[in-house]
Amino acid sequence: MSKYEIIILSIALAMDAFTIAVACGLCMPHVSKRQNFRLSFHFGLFQAIMPVLGWTAGLTIKSIVVTYAPWISFFLLALVGGKMIQESFHIDDSCKNYKDPTKGISLIFLSVATSLDALAVGLSFAVMNYPIAEPCIYIGLTAAILTSFGLWLGKKFASASKYSHIAERIGGFVLILIGLKLLLL
């Protein structure tokens, strides 16, 4: 994969984190620098670690599935992309049960939930015999940056929530297109 493709993939994977950050910014009465750092750091960290876990799992089953690698990669990326697109149509504007998402178990659950697609990408990388170190750095940094920006955007522009779903749809389509490219090579 070229650096350009890795950057595009990183942005697509970060759309979940960005969308959640916008929603958090909309619902939080005040966003401190510390809260912004915690959310951005954890989202970025989990986005960087999950591909490594997926890649490691992929190495253990690589010999079994090497013949079907392009199809498996396409299926995983299309599944994740389709899920992102589907979830982008479910709009939840309620902030009734506000709980600080930058603390405790909420932070862990959100971090895992926003990075599961990165796990599938890591599995695809192992099956397709791509190295994982450089993409993980790009994926983690992109997620952290977009999370911070999303939190700021959500706080700054309360009406921006309707546009965050468009970003998630675009991210889903990009993952599907990358899967198609892997299938056609």
RAGIHU-V602999 format. One line per field, one symbol per residue. ss: DSSP state (H for helix, E for strand, C for the rest). phi: phi as a letter, one per 20 degrees, with the letter a starting at -180 (. if undefined). psi: psi as a letter, one per 30 degrees, with the letter a starting at -180 (. if undefined). Layout:
ss=???
phi=???
psi=???
//
This chain:
ss=CCHHHHHHHHHHHHHHHHHHHHHHHHHCCCCCHHHHHHHHHHHHHHHHHHHHHHHHHHHHHHHHHHHHHHHHHHHHHHHHHHHHHHHHCCCCCCCCCCCCCCCHHHHHHHHHHHHHHHHHHHHHHHHCCCCCHHHHHHHHHHHHHHHHHHHHHHHHCHHHHHHHHHHHHHHHHHHHHHHHHHHHC
phi=.efgffffffffffffffffffffffeefbdefffffgfffffffffeegffffffffffdgffdgfdgffffggfffffffffffffeedceecfdfbgfeclfgfffffffedffffffffffffemefdffgfffffffffffffffffffffcfefffefffffffgfffffffgffffef
psi=kleeeeeeeeeeefeeeeeeeeeeeefkekjleeeeeeeeeeeeeeeeeeeeeeeeeeefgefegeegeeeeeeeeeeeeeeeeeefffjkjgkgehkkjfglbfeeeeeeeefgeeeeeeeeeeeeghklfeeeeeeeeeeeeefeeeeeeeeeejfffeffffeeeeeeeeeeeeeeeeeef.
//
